[in-house]
Each structure stands twice: as structure tokens, then as C-alpha cells.
């Protein structure tokens, strides 16, 4: 039996704005499956985004959604969680929104270990706002602002999140569609800051400029470069050259921020 996605979407919002071949729709479907698996009350679930192609996702969902300023998703989500700790808070956005313009808010949400789940759709570029290079555009690849190839090294979002203090960090790709919801479910159930990166090639602003012949070729690339963490443990550095690890990259238990803040208020009021 086909999965009923329509019950989780706002009426009249389709067709979506994403280009043919974009993986953001795959992520949307994975998020819906994850929310259903966790049996989330949509009236007590906030889905927050900033600006960009990926950040249009909340507009399609039947939940408490908030489309904020560029790069400010984590800041707004933090405010929601602080004001309503009982709510399930999800952030969604792209690599530029989350780690460039929103990089400061992102690292401090990780540092605090605030209980939210941030799904970052890494399509290697600013897809909607002009095709500029992002912190995740691979070195040597072209963008509208780097027509001769990007000279910068890239951010590793997983390592960035771990280094900043997130307590659940995972990665998958748009090709591995059935893994997306599984990792998001684990992130939602985890008490603390969960970051799930989904590698999701932009076929228009990135793919065309870098001479990919088709979306199929780009999806095949995602399949070929992905290595599960369990398999990577048995591989040499040479075998892992050019590959990316997928699955749960890091997990630990640590006190969660809103609970610590509530305890502080109780101590002050009792003083």
C-alpha cells in the first residue's frame, strides 16, 4: 500500500517550487515519515527554516511552521524551545543558510545542546539566491561567484557540529532515501542537539554549471561516494579517499539546555 503523504501536507500548496531532480522532495517525504513514526502531535511540533530552496519545506507541512530570516532558523528555534520546552522543534535548511549566514547561530545551538533536530540539506551551493558558492562547495567546482573554480576548502558539517557540541550527528544522501527518516527518527528521540546532514546535489545551479550530464549521474555520484561508518572502520585511508561517511557519526548523552535552564530558575526562585 502506498504511503499517504497528503494527510501531512497543507491543502493547496502543491506543486512545490523545487526544480526537477532536486532531492529536497525526497527529504520532505523522509521528514513526514519520521514525524509519523514518532507519532508527533502536529500542534506541538514546530518546523523552522530560514531562507533558500530547502527552507521552503515547512510551508508544505501541516504543523506549526515558521519561515524566518536568512540564517536565523536556529535562533528562532532556540526561542521556541526555551518558551515552550514541551514542543518538538525541528529545523530545516540548506548548507548556506545553516553554516554560512547562519553559522554563528548553528554552532551556538550545538554548544548549548538544546533539544532540537536540525536537518541540513547540503546541495553544495546557494541554489535559490543566485548560484553563489557556499562553505560546502567542493574545492575546484564552479559557482556564479567562482567561475574559474572554488579556491576555498569546504566545511565538513558533521565535524563542525561535533566540534561545536552537538550530541547526535548523522549523515546520509538523497539517494539513500530510506535512511533519511530512520536518522531523523533517532534525532527526534535523542535528548539534545541532533544534526542530520543530507547530501543533496542541486541539479540546476550546481549540476549544470559543473557539467553533470543528468540528475541520474548526480544521484549515482552520491551512491558511489557514500560509505557506511561500519564499513569505513575496515577500510584504509587510501580506500576512503574521496568518500564520505554515512550513518550515525557521533552520539553521546549530556545535560540538555532547557532542562538545565529550568533547574536554574527553580534554584533562583527558591533562594
Secondary structure, DSSP 8 states (H G I E B T S, - for coil): -----GGGB-TT--S-S--TT-THHHHHHHHHHHHHHTT--GGGEEEEE-SSSGGGGGGGBSSEEEE-STT-HHHHHHHHHHH-TTSEEEEEEEHHHHHTTTHHHHHHHHHHT-S-EEEEEE-SB-TTTT--B-TTS-TT--BTTBTT---S----HHHHHHHHT-SEEEEEESS-HHHHHHHHHHHHHSSS-EEEEEE---IIIIIITTT---HHHHHHHHHHHEEEHHHHTTS-TTTTTT-EEEEEEEE-----HHHHHHHHHHHHHH-
